[in-house]
Structures are given as structure tokens and as C-alpha cells.
Amino acid sequence: MKLCMIGTGYVGLVSGVCFSDVGNTVYCVDKDQKKIDLLNKGIVPIFEPGLEEILKKNYKQKRLIFTSNLKKAVTNSDIIFICVGTPSKKNANSANLKHIFSVVKDLKKIIKKYKIIITKSTVPVSTGDEIEKILINLKKKKLVDIVSNPEFLREGEAIRDFIYPDRIIIGTDSKKANKILKSLYLPIIKKTSRYFNTSRRAAELIKYASNAFLATKISFINEIANLCENAGVDVKDISLGMGSDERIGARFLRAGPGYGGSCFPKDTRALIDIGNKFKTDLTIVKTVTNSNNNRKKLLINKIKKILYGNFNNKIITFLGVTFKPNTDDMREAPSIPLIKYLNKKNSKIRYYDPSGEKVDFKGFKNVNYCSTISSACFKADLIILHTEWNDFKLLNFKKLTKKKKFKIYDMRNMYSPSTMKKLKIDYFGVGR
Ligand SMILES: NC(=O)c1ccc[n+]([C@@H]2O[C@H](COP(=O)([O-])OP(=O)(O)OC[C@H]3O[C@@H](n4cnc5c(N)ncnc54)[C@H](O)[C@@H]3O)[C@@H](O)[C@H]2O)c1
């Protein structure tokens, strides 16, 4: 089949590359010409394990075309996936749909032959209806079907998630579109039981409900971790004990610095706004977002306690700054407010992240990127293990700091408190 992915970010690029790998011809469009130029040189602009190899293979076979020419890409394709960003509006909970509607208005001018238009971007319930209103003339002429097909891949595991998805949700009442999309996805899912055809609004809501539920699990265990710290219990035992109950499940039940990233924070906020639009008070989701926001204050208080309130000139090293390992995505990473706060308090911040230096910290006088773990940790007063990259799991901190006295704040509970005690290292974890 001939596909067009509009927006070649984390979702559009990974989906496009994986669709091409099963034999489709895929046009990947982006308005960012720099991104397109890089991709045409075989350079992947994001950090996603395994992506480059599959991309290069399919580019060579001419099944992958990177272009900024929307008209050419759409005209040559049967199925159009909209994969542009839907961030929060400034100072508001609601999703900013300006990129979506800008694409739809362009499509209105281009489409002359039947196409399936799919929102793969996460969009609020009834966005498909809004799109249909804009394209009403094309719809009346049966030239378009507008479908919701939310994406559930996780950054860092995106290829595997796309090729072996837990489910494919297709929101449409068009039998024609459903039949075509089933044949598009069958080589990927193999088992038809994982393919669900729902109403378009249900598909849109499934995505938000799923993300809000996972965010709830994370916030829940984080609050239990707070209790554990006061009650002298290790939250890891709680996660294990709770997680082995199949009704609960072990995943997303690990205490840490709170959820971040490009999805959970903005999607939980948007769900609250959707609730308001449909006159429904989503108290649990509201509490979850509050709990996650409060977590940053809690972490700062903990660091204050660890340093006895003395931030001035302290060398504080962050190992990992991305919101999770195996991605370079910094959107709403907990490290950002923490580093900004510590910088204001005159601490000397160093950070190392396997995905490289971050623009988020450029221009801060006392925040420096180090290209190795050892240069980041040398003479540090406090090491904060912020992101659970594999690179940080077996470190000899004494050798790295070359200091007798230093402290570790392990925000991911990667190390054992008893081993640290034996090594006489001042060690603090989360909920233990
Ligand atoms: N990142 C994830 O892990 C993930 C997972 C599931 C769903 N989603 C959802 O998928 C959507 C995309 O997320 P992302 O992380 O891939 O975003 P992204 O910011 O990485 O990529 C979006 C891309 O769209 C491009 N773009 C914007 N307007 C355009 C236009 N008019 N024409 C062509 N290109 C345009 C941008 O230049 C950018 O490259 C969002 O709605 C997000 O919530 C993301």
C-alpha cells in the first residue's frame, strides 16, 4: 500500500519506517526541512534504538521517501496518517490542535481521489468530528473517510511496540476504511484478536484513558513511597507484593521522580479539559496531576534534607536527565525543574546523559554537560541518579568521585541500600 505520514517525529517516523519494512511504500512528510535533509542523508534526528538500521534498509529499497512536499506525498498515497504534535496550550490544560487543523486545511485543497485520513496523533474526543466538518464536501463526495487510530508505542521501545503491539484500535464506522486498515495491519499483528474496530470517539478516548490510567498507577506507587519513607518500609517490597497480583500487574508500579515525557503530563491535563467539555468531573485524574506536580516540591525538599539545606557551591551531578532511558526526549522531564531550582540556589550542576547534551540547559551559567560519567562524578558532593539508563547500573562511585565523602540520591532505586551501607556511602533512595 502507499502511505503518507504527516509529521516525522517519534510517532510518524517510527510508524513510517516500520510500515515500510513490511513492504509498503511510505512517504514521510515534515514541514521541518532540516529534519527531512538529515533523514535523506540517513541520519536519524531522534534517539531510538534500532531505528537507523531499518530506516537505511528501506530507504535503499526506495520504500521510504522523505519529503517536505505534502501535495506530492498525499497525491501518491492511499492512506494519510496525521502524526503531528498535540502539546498542551500555553497556561491551559487543553490540547493545542493547531498543527492538526493546519494539516487538515492543506488536505482539503489537495485531495481529489479517495483517501483514508487517520489521526494517529493523540486528539481529544470529537476531534474526528471537527475534521469531518472541515472536509464535509470531500466526505459528501465519498472522497474521504476520517478514522482515529491512536498510537501506543513507547519511546525507547518504539520499534518493538510498533511491530508487536498489544492492540490496534481503529475508530471508524466505515466498512471500507476498516477493511483496508485491517489488511494494512494484519502483517504486523498476525492475530486478528488484537485488532479492534470501535467508534471514532471511543478510539480517541481509549488513548487518553489508557495514559491517564498508567499515570495513576505511577502516582499511586509514588504516594505509597512517601508513606514507606515515614513508616520504615521499602517500597520495592510493596511493588513486588502488589505487582504479583495479576489483577494489578507489576508494570508502572515503580516509585521514582514522577511521570514526565511527551505524553502523560499533557494527556492527563487534556483529559481533565475533555471532562469539562463534556460536563464530567474527573476527580481521580485531577488528583493524579496534582500529586505528580507536588512530587517536584517533594524531591526538592528531600535534596534540601540530604544537603542539610546547604546548596551553595555544592557540586551536584545528574546521571541521566531524560524522562526515561533510551530516548533523548526532554519534554517535561523532572530533571528540568530540579536543575533550574538548584541552579538558582548557586549549586554547581554537572550532568551526563547517554543521549547527549541538552538545549534545555544551555545558557545556564553553572549547569555543565560532561561527556563521560567519570568527568561528571569527579569530586561531586551529591550524585543524583535521575534516569535508569543501563550505563548507570554498575558504577563504582568511590572510584568515580575520588572522594571519601559524598552522597547519592537514587531516584530510581537502582542500588541496594544495604550494599551502600557496607561501602559506607551516604545513600538515599525513594520510598525506602
Ligand atoms: N512520543 C510518543 O512516545 C508518543 C506515543 C504515542 C502517541 N504520541 C502522540 O503522537 C503525536 C506526535 O507525537 P511525537 O512525539 O511524534 O511529536 P514530535 O513533536 O516528535 O513530532 C511531530 C512532528 O510533526 C511535524 N509537523 C508539525 N506540523 C506539521 C505540518 N503542518 N506538516 C508537516 N509536519 C508537521 C513537526 O515538525 C514534528 O517533526 C502526539 O499527538 C503525541 O501525543 C506520541
The ligand as a Tripos MOL2 file, in Angstrom:
@<TRIPOS>MOLECULE
LIG
   44    48     1     0     0
SMALL
NO_CHARGES

@<TRIPOS>ATOM
      1 N1          6.1820   10.4240   21.5240 N.am      1 LIG1
      2 C1          5.4940    9.3630   21.9090 C.2       1 LIG1
      3 O1          6.0070    8.4850   22.5860 O.2       1 LIG1
      4 C2          4.0340    9.2090   21.5170 C.ar      1 LIG1
      5 C3          3.4130    7.9600   21.7010 C.ar      1 LIG1
      6 C4          2.0820    7.8180   21.3290 C.ar      1 LIG1
      7 C5          1.3850    8.9000   20.8050 C.ar      1 LIG1
      8 N2          2.0180   10.1110   20.6590 N.ar      1 LIG1
      9 C6          1.2540   11.2200   20.0790 C.3       1 LIG1
     10 O2          1.6390   11.3480   18.7070 O.3       1 LIG1
     11 C7          1.6530   12.7150   18.3110 C.3       1 LIG1
     12 C8          3.0330   13.0820   17.7970 C.3       1 LIG1
     13 O3          3.9420   12.9560   18.8400 O.3       1 LIG1
     14 P1          5.5230   12.9810   18.5910 P.3       1 LIG1
     15 O4          6.1640   12.7290   19.9050 O.co2     1 LIG1
     16 O5          5.8440   12.0930   17.4430 O.co2     1 LIG1
     17 O6          5.7050   14.5150   18.1700 O.3       1 LIG1
     18 P2          7.0170   15.2290   17.6080 P.3       1 LIG1
     19 O7          6.9580   16.6070   18.1370 O.co2     1 LIG1
     20 O8          8.2130   14.3820   17.8610 O.co2     1 LIG1
     21 O9          6.7880   15.2490   16.0330 O.3       1 LIG1
     22 C9          5.8260   15.9930   15.3760 C.3       1 LIG1
     23 C10         6.3540   16.3700   14.0130 C.3       1 LIG1
     24 O10         5.3140   16.9620   13.2670 O.3       1 LIG1
     25 C11         5.8860   17.9720   12.4470 C.3       1 LIG1
     26 N3          4.8250   18.8690   11.9650 N.ar      1 LIG1
     27 C12         4.0950   19.7650   12.6720 C.ar      1 LIG1
     28 N4          3.2170   20.3820   11.8730 N.ar      1 LIG1
     29 C13         3.3760   19.8670   10.6290 C.ar      1 LIG1
     30 C14         2.7660   20.0960    9.3820 C.ar      1 LIG1
     31 N5          1.7930   21.0030    9.2340 N.pl3     1 LIG1
     32 N6          3.2010   19.3950    8.3150 N.ar      1 LIG1
     33 C15         4.1870   18.5070    8.4340 C.ar      1 LIG1
     34 N7          4.8110   18.2330    9.6020 N.ar      1 LIG1
     35 C16         4.4120   18.9010   10.6860 C.ar      1 LIG1
     36 C17         6.9230   18.6080   13.3410 C.3       1 LIG1
     37 O11         7.8930   19.3360   12.5900 O.3       1 LIG1
     38 C18         7.4990   17.3840   14.0440 C.3       1 LIG1
     39 O12         8.6140   16.8640   13.3480 O.3       1 LIG1
     40 C19         1.2000   13.4990   19.5440 C.3       1 LIG1
     41 O13        -0.1730   13.7090   19.4870 O.3       1 LIG1
     42 C20         1.5430   12.5730   20.6860 C.3       1 LIG1
     43 O14         0.7270   12.7950   21.8110 O.3       1 LIG1
     44 C21         3.3420   10.2800   20.9890 C.ar      1 LIG1
@<TRIPOS>BOND
     1     1     2 1
     2     2     3 2
     3     2     4 1
     4     4     5 ar
     5     4    44 ar
     6     5     6 ar
     7     6     7 ar
     8     7     8 ar
     9     8     9 1
    10     8    44 ar
    11     9    10 1
    12     9    42 1
    13    10    11 1
    14    11    12 1
    15    11    40 1
    16    12    13 1
    17    13    14 1
    18    14    15 2
    19    14    16 1
    20    14    17 1
    21    17    18 1
    22    18    19 2
    23    18    20 1
    24    18    21 1
    25    21    22 1
    26    22    23 1
    27    23    24 1
    28    23    38 1
    29    24    25 1
    30    25    26 1
    31    25    36 1
    32    26    27 ar
    33    26    35 ar
    34    27    28 ar
    35    28    29 ar
    36    29    30 ar
    37    29    35 ar
    38    30    31 1
    39    30    32 ar
    40    32    33 ar
    41    33    34 ar
    42    34    35 ar
    43    36    37 1
    44    36    38 1
    45    38    39 1
    46    40    41 1
    47    40    42 1
    48    42    43 1
@<TRIPOS>SUBSTRUCTURE
     1 LIG1         1 GROUP 0 **** ****
